[in-house]
């Protein structure tokens, strides 16, 4: 285990650490048309279902739904570009009104990458990163893999608001690490080594995930020929084991730590490359869930009533996801949800074996 962890006084990094991110994922495909990526990498044998674009051998989808970790819960699919002529993706954190920033995120449609070698090359001078902004450089995440959610952070960077709220001054740092219990605060539920950022405009990051061990490396420049800026080896019983993790990149604003989150200026990051090589052959295809979900909605004045109906779930209770927020409900095969005002609401139902299709309702 590494001998350095985040201080306990550090603000909580996530509001329910990203457990919301996959909840409405498939539904977004109806809202953002797919595009052909400007990338010629051969597709992996298991690229994941079709998404908004194909890139580096896998299918990816852009986040449009709200929720954590962005402090005001606002994201926009338009803040993630399609791959350009060089195969690069640009992520933009925007603030069109000057008082309400909008985050950016995209994730793989494939679930279950598992042991292997992950790498990414990014273009961003982290010395200029605003103290309220979090660059969620490549990380894995499974919203159903409690309590740590299989979150492995290859190259996350932030000053976490700067620390003024705690009478401290936190610099922007980068981290190698993982969470094993997200119900605990930083320093107790994670195993993370942080290190100083450098002015290098381009950095390459690699991690090798093995049973009981993760090796992280960060290099200056593009590829692995540049200076090795940091190497971290974390070992032990708390190292995550493969589940149904997806790969994410995000750029968002934290509301803690004493910063001024509403007035952050636009930020951008360019992701130049990504690769994944499985430890031993391709990952197995995802199992198809037996749960089938449908929805019917009626509207009276400004209140919309949506009746959900599902079949195929096992157990006495199920997990119902509504716009990325989960709740446990009885497995009766139906649930009624009332919403005031007009918006898009996404639903899915999960049991111990898997999750239903995602249903989006526009009211």
C-alpha positions as a printed NumPy array, in Angstrom:
array([[  0.   ,   0.   ,   0.   ],
       [  1.183,   3.535,  -0.662],
       [  2.363,   5.494,   2.35 ],
       [  0.55 ,   8.692,   1.34 ],
       [ -3.171,   9.297,   1.252],
       [ -5.414,  12.319,   0.95 ],
       [ -5.749,  14.196,   4.238],
       [ -8.996,  13.469,   6.04 ],
       [ -9.705,  17.216,   6.099],
       [ -9.836,  17.21 ,   2.335],
       [-13.386,  17.781,   0.992],
       [-15.335,  14.773,  -0.187],
       [-14.424,  14.232,  -3.806],
       [-17.784,  13.041,  -4.987],
       [-21.405,  13.512,  -4.068],
       [-22.108,   9.791,  -3.96 ],
       [-18.915,   9.215,  -5.898],
       [-20.179,   9.153,  -9.453],
       [-22.692,   6.426,  -8.73 ],
       [-25.039,   8.307, -10.984],
       [-22.998,   8.359, -14.114],
       [-24.154,   5.24 , -15.892],
       [-27.785,   5.509, -14.923],
       [-29.173,   7.168, -18.051],
       [-26.338,   6.266, -20.37 ],
       [-28.119,   4.354, -23.108],
       [-30.993,   6.836, -23.123],
       [-28.786,   9.638, -24.315],
       [-28.507,   8.022, -27.718],
       [-31.967,   9.285, -28.536],
       [-30.923,  12.842, -27.745],
       [-27.528,  13.087, -29.422],
       [-27.158,  11.607, -32.892],
       [-24.261,   9.223, -33.429],
       [-21.331,  10.404, -35.498],
       [-18.606,   8.618, -37.379],
       [-15.306,   9.179, -35.601],
       [-12.298,  10.484, -37.5  ],
       [-10.269,   7.538, -36.247],
       [ -8.998,   4.501, -38.115],
       [ -8.126,   2.263, -35.144],
       [ -9.593,  -1.225, -35.739],
       [-12.558,  -1.951, -33.531],
       [-11.981,  -4.21 , -30.542],
       [-13.777,  -7.581, -30.701],
       [-15.936,  -6.308, -27.831],
       [-16.299,  -2.547, -28.464],
       [-19.554,  -2.117, -26.556],
       [-22.96 ,  -1.154, -27.976],
       [-23.155,   1.671, -30.506],
       [-22.858,   5.084, -28.886],
       [-22.34 ,   8.661, -30.036],
       [-18.983,   7.956, -31.652],
       [-16.376,   5.245, -32.172],
       [-12.833,   6.013, -31.039],
       [ -9.671,   4.003, -30.485],
       [-11.434,   0.7  , -31.05 ],
       [-14.396,   1.257, -28.715],
       [-17.808,   2.918, -28.706],
       [-18.398,   5.947, -26.491],
       [-21.31 ,   8.059, -25.339],
       [-21.502,  11.675, -24.247],
       [-23.127,  12.632, -20.974],
       [-26.174,  14.867, -21.228],
       [-27.967,  14.006, -17.972],
       [-27.534,  15.957, -14.754],
       [-26.205,  14.937, -11.371],
       [-22.996,  14.505,  -9.402],
       [-20.151,  15.21 ,  -9.266],
       [-20.623,  18.658, -10.89 ],
       [-21.598,  20.981,  -8.027],
       [-24.656,  22.363,  -9.872],
       [-25.393,  18.966, -11.492],
       [-25.25 ,  20.336, -15.041],
       [-23.585,  18.568, -17.973],
       [-23.966,  18.955, -21.747],
       [-23.224,  16.462, -24.509],
       [-22.197,  19.389, -26.721],
       [-19.209,  19.931, -24.423],
       [-17.568,  16.78 , -25.802],
       [-16.421,  16.909, -29.416],
       [-16.389,  14.051, -31.851],
       [-12.882,  12.88 , -32.798],
       [-11.251,  15.403, -35.122],
       [ -9.104,  14.698, -38.186],
       [ -6.218,  13.768, -35.886],
       [ -8.352,  11.43 , -33.803],
       [ -8.333,  13.851, -30.857],
       [-11.299,  14.602, -28.6  ],
       [-11.763,  18.028, -27.015],
       [-13.673,  18.395, -23.745],
       [-14.931,  21.852, -22.808],
       [-16.085,  23.149, -19.447],
       [-18.331,  26.079, -20.366],
       [-19.962,  28.929, -18.477],
       [-22.196,  30.756, -20.955],
       [-23.844,  33.02 , -18.353],
       [-20.738,  33.535, -16.244],
       [-22.587,  32.177, -13.225],
       [-23.529,  28.572, -14.053],
       [-20.746,  26.324, -15.392],
       [-21.592,  23.264, -17.47 ],
       [-19.463,  20.122, -17.191],
       [-18.291,  17.604, -19.78 ],
       [-18.05 ,  13.824, -19.655],
       [-17.93 ,  10.795, -21.906],
       [-17.765,   7.096, -21.131],
       [-17.347,   3.759, -22.834],
       [-20.489,   1.854, -23.709],
       [-18.662,  -1.367, -22.959],
       [-18.822,  -2.611, -19.394],
       [-16.325,  -4.973, -17.836],
       [-12.78 ,  -4.19 , -18.982],
       [-11.002,  -5.908, -16.116],
       [ -7.325,  -6.647, -15.703],
       [ -4.997,  -5.24 , -18.313],
       [ -3.057,  -2.162, -19.408],
       [ -4.825,   1.182, -19.805],
       [ -3.174,   4.279, -21.249],
       [ -4.097,   7.774, -22.372],
       [ -2.308,  10.846, -23.72 ],
       [ -3.768,  14.242, -22.831],
       [ -3.008,  17.841, -23.695],
       [ -3.472,  20.201, -20.741],
       [ -1.1  ,  22.396, -18.738],
       [ -2.324,  21.506, -15.269],
       [ -0.432,  24.395, -13.686],
       [ -3.124,  26.663, -15.143],
       [ -6.084,  24.569, -13.937],
       [ -8.513,  26.682, -11.902],
       [ -8.702,  25.628,  -8.264],
       [-12.419,  24.776,  -8.479],
       [-12.061,  22.585, -11.581],
       [-11.554,  18.811, -11.475],
       [ -9.963,  17.053, -14.42 ],
       [-11.252,  13.501, -14.175],
       [ -8.588,  12.003, -16.361],
       [ -9.163,   8.347, -17.245],
       [-10.945,   6.42 , -14.506],
       [-12.923,   3.202, -14.23 ],
       [-16.317,   3.084, -12.54 ],
       [-19.176,   0.655, -11.887],
       [-22.199,   2.225, -10.117],
       [-23.343,  -1.152,  -8.793],
       [-19.991,  -2.291,  -7.36 ],
       [-20.427,  -0.963,  -3.836],
       [-18.815,   0.251,  -1.666],
       [-15.89 ,   1.487,  -3.804],
       [-17.629,   1.366,  -7.199],
       [-14.471,  -0.037,  -8.838],
       [-13.183,   3.501,  -9.169],
       [ -9.553,   3.531, -10.238],
       [ -8.184,   7.005, -11.015],
       [ -5.238,   7.008, -13.382],
       [ -4.566,  10.734, -13.59 ],
       [ -7.17 ,  12.842, -11.752],
       [ -6.098,  16.447, -11.044],
       [ -7.518,  19.318,  -8.978],
       [ -6.939,  21.745,  -6.114],
       [-10.397,  20.718,  -4.815],
       [-11.511,  24.336,  -4.377],
       [ -8.225,  25.571,  -2.955],
       [ -8.834,  24.95 ,   0.75 ],
       [ -9.784,  28.459,   1.9  ],
       [-12.897,  27.06 ,   3.594],
       [-10.552,  25.079,   5.848],
       [ -8.061,  27.905,   6.411],
       [ -5.604,  26.133,   4.107],
       [ -4.14 ,  26.617,   0.653],
       [ -4.215,  23.557,  -1.579],
       [ -2.25 ,  23.507,  -4.831],
       [ -3.326,  21.647,  -7.933],
       [ -2.048,  18.082,  -7.646],
       [ -2.435,  14.919,  -9.654],
       [ -3.212,  11.494,  -8.261],
       [ -2.743,   7.774,  -8.802],
       [ -5.15 ,   5.655,  -6.793],
       [ -8.427,   3.893,  -6.195],
       [-11.448,   3.846,  -3.873],
       [-12.365,   0.795,  -1.83 ],
       [-15.112,   2.343,   0.354],
       [-16.756,   5.51 ,  -0.938],
       [-18.927,   5.776,   2.188],
       [-15.8  ,   6.962,   4.002],
       [-14.071,  10.346,   3.565],
       [-10.898,  10.848,   1.525],
       [ -7.946,   9.42 ,   3.38 ],
       [-10.047,   6.62 ,   4.856],
       [-11.935,   5.081,   1.934],
       [ -9.303,   5.466,  -0.765],
       [ -5.684,   4.54 ,  -1.419],
       [ -4.184,   7.417,  -3.371],
       [ -0.77 ,   8.94 ,  -3.955],
       [ -0.745,  12.588,  -5.018],
       [  2.119,  14.42 ,  -6.677],
       [  2.971,  17.854,  -8.031],
       [  1.874,  18.806, -11.52 ],
       [  4.372,  20.046, -14.096],
       [  4.057,  22.609, -16.9  ],
       [  4.325,  19.881, -19.539],
       [  1.522,  20.624, -22.018],
       [  1.248,  16.958, -23.004],
       [  1.429,  13.965, -20.671],
       [  0.954,  10.234, -21.124],
       [ -0.455,   8.009, -18.392],
       [ -0.453,   4.235, -18.062],
       [ -1.752,   1.781, -15.502],
       [ -1.434,  -1.982, -15.293],
       [ -4.245,  -3.553, -13.265],
       [ -3.462,  -7.021, -11.928],
       [ -4.932,  -9.182,  -9.146],
       [ -4.073,  -7.385,  -5.91 ],
       [ -1.835,  -4.815,  -7.612],
       [ -2.027,  -1.655,  -9.733],
       [  1.021,   0.045, -11.261],
       [  0.589,   3.669, -12.361],
       [  3.004,   5.714, -14.491],
       [  2.906,   9.308, -15.732],
       [  5.303,  10.481, -18.456],
       [  6.113,  13.877, -19.947],
       [  5.186,  14.161, -23.611],
       [  3.433,  11.828, -26.003],
       [  4.148,   8.143, -25.527],
       [  6.436,   6.436, -23.049],
       [  9.809,   7.755, -24.246],
       [  9.611,  10.99 , -22.249],
       [ 10.681,  11.61 , -18.668],
       [  8.951,   9.423, -16.085],
       [  7.294,  11.992, -13.821],
       [  5.763,   9.567, -11.326],
       [  5.484,   5.832, -10.781],
       [  3.178,   4.408,  -8.113],
       [  2.62 ,   0.779,  -7.137],
       [ -0.384,   0.036,  -4.923],
       [ -0.879,  -3.474,  -3.586],
       [ -3.119,  -5.239,  -1.106],
       [ -6.473,  -6.787,  -0.38 ],
       [ -8.387,  -3.572,  -1.096],
       [ -7.346,  -3.385,  -4.766],
       [-10.577,  -3.571,  -6.82 ],
       [-11.473,  -6.769,  -8.637],
       [-13.087,  -6.647, -12.087],
       [-16.827,  -6.086, -12.27 ],
       [-18.823,  -4.151, -14.88 ],
       [-16.671,  -1.026, -14.849],
       [-16.788,   1.49 , -17.682],
       [-14.07 ,   3.94 , -18.665],
       [-14.802,   7.628, -18.09 ],
       [-13.232,  11.012, -18.746],
       [-14.798,  14.125, -17.189],
       [-14.196,  17.83 , -16.559],
       [-16.279,  19.39 , -13.809],
       [-16.525,  21.921, -10.971],
       [-16.413,  21.139,  -7.259],
       [-18.491,  23.204,  -4.859],
       [-16.318,  22.653,  -1.792],
       [-12.985,  23.847,  -0.53 ],
       [-13.639,  27.573,  -0.484],
       [-13.553,  28.449,  -4.17 ],
       [-16.041,  30.371,  -6.294],
       [-17.57 ,  27.579,  -8.393],
       [-20.282,  29.632, -10.074],
       [-17.801,  31.949, -11.742],
       [-15.178,  29.603, -13.098],
       [-13.928,  30.45 , -16.55 ],
       [-14.07 ,  28.027, -19.468],
       [-11.501,  25.226, -19.482],
       [-10.634,  22.65 , -22.117],
       [ -8.687,  19.407, -22.339],
       [ -7.652,  17.508, -25.457],
       [ -7.485,  13.718, -25.224],
       [ -5.071,  12.603, -27.911],
       [ -5.045,   8.876, -27.392],
       [ -6.453,   5.944, -25.457],
       [ -5.664,   2.249, -25.465],
       [ -6.604,  -0.86 , -23.549],
       [ -4.894,  -4.239, -23.779],
       [ -6.544,  -7.035, -21.835],
       [ -4.341,  -9.1  , -19.548],
       [ -5.406, -12.366, -21.168],
       [ -7.605, -12.235, -24.213],
       [-10.745, -10.195, -24.824],
       [-13.25 ,  -9.626, -22.062],
       [-16.395, -11.744, -22.233],
       [-19.465, -10.183, -23.747],
       [-21.888,  -8.6  , -21.32 ],
       [-24.717, -10.814, -20.102],
       [-28.14 ,  -9.768, -21.315],
       [-30.422,  -8.815, -18.443],
       [-33.791, -10.549, -18.179],
       [-35.435,  -7.356, -16.914],
       [-37.666,  -5.519, -19.379],
       [-38.861,  -2.021, -18.483],
       [-41.626,   0.113, -19.986],
       [-43.296,   3.377, -19.017],
       [-46.608,   5.155, -19.552],
       [-47.163,   8.814, -18.676],
       [-50.228,  10.965, -18.13 ],
       [-50.287,  14.69 , -17.429],
       [-52.725,  16.77 , -15.392],
       [-51.98 ,  20.484, -15.339],
       [-48.276,  20.76 , -14.483],
       [-47.88 ,  17.313, -12.878],
       [-46.799,  14.299, -14.932],
       [-47.479,  10.81 , -13.596],
       [-45.251,   8.066, -14.978],
       [-46.149,   4.438, -14.304],
       [-43.213,   2.086, -14.708],
       [-43.753,  -1.614, -15.388],
       [-41.09 ,  -4.303, -15.446],
       [-40.766,  -8.06 , -15.73 ],
       [-37.907, -10.507, -15.224],
       [-36.394,  -9.091, -12.019],
       [-35.503, -11.486,  -9.212],
       [-35.537, -10.956,  -5.453],
       [-37.94 ,  -9.157,  -3.127],
       [-36.582,  -5.714,  -3.971],
       [-34.923,  -3.961,  -6.898],
       [-32.83 ,  -0.847,  -7.374],
       [-34.69 ,   1.856,  -9.271],
       [-32.563,   4.534, -10.931],
       [-34.23 ,   7.883, -11.673],
       [-31.986,  10.354, -13.493],
       [-28.932,   8.774, -11.935],
       [-30.234,   8.6  ,  -8.368],
       [-30.91 ,   5.143,  -6.952],
       [-33.526,   3.963,  -4.485],
       [-34.581,   0.525,  -3.285],
       [-38.195,  -0.392,  -4.023],
       [-40.262,  -3.554,  -3.671],
       [-40.098,  -5.892,  -6.646],
       [-43.805,  -5.603,  -7.411],
       [-43.293,  -5.052, -11.119],
       [-44.574,  -1.482, -11.04 ],
       [-43.779,   1.948,  -9.63 ],
       [-45.444,   5.359,  -9.966],
       [-43.385,   8.548, -10.119],
       [-44.827,  12.067, -10.191],
       [-42.908,  15.039, -11.556],
       [-43.853,  18.689, -11.623],
       [-42.805,  20.673, -14.667],
       [-41.407,  19.61 , -17.999],
       [-38.12 ,  17.754, -18.386],
       [-36.581,  14.484, -19.515],
       [-36.48 ,  11.728, -16.896],
       [-34.55 ,   8.499, -17.367],
       [-35.327,   5.237, -15.569],
       [-33.828,   1.779, -15.22 ],
       [-34.401,  -1.16 , -12.865],
       [-31.628,  -3.437, -11.574],
       [-31.462,  -6.67 ,  -9.612],
       [-28.408,  -8.594,  -8.436],
       [-27.834, -10.024, -11.914],
       [-28.067,  -6.89 , -14.028],
       [-30.089,  -3.92 , -15.208],
       [-32.991,  -3.325, -17.547],
       [-33.056,  -1.192, -20.633],
       [-33.097,   2.556, -19.944],
       [-36.407,   4.303, -20.599],
       [-36.497,   8.084, -21.075],
       [-39.733,  10.004, -20.596],
       [-40.158,  13.575, -21.844],
       [-42.785,  15.542, -19.907]])
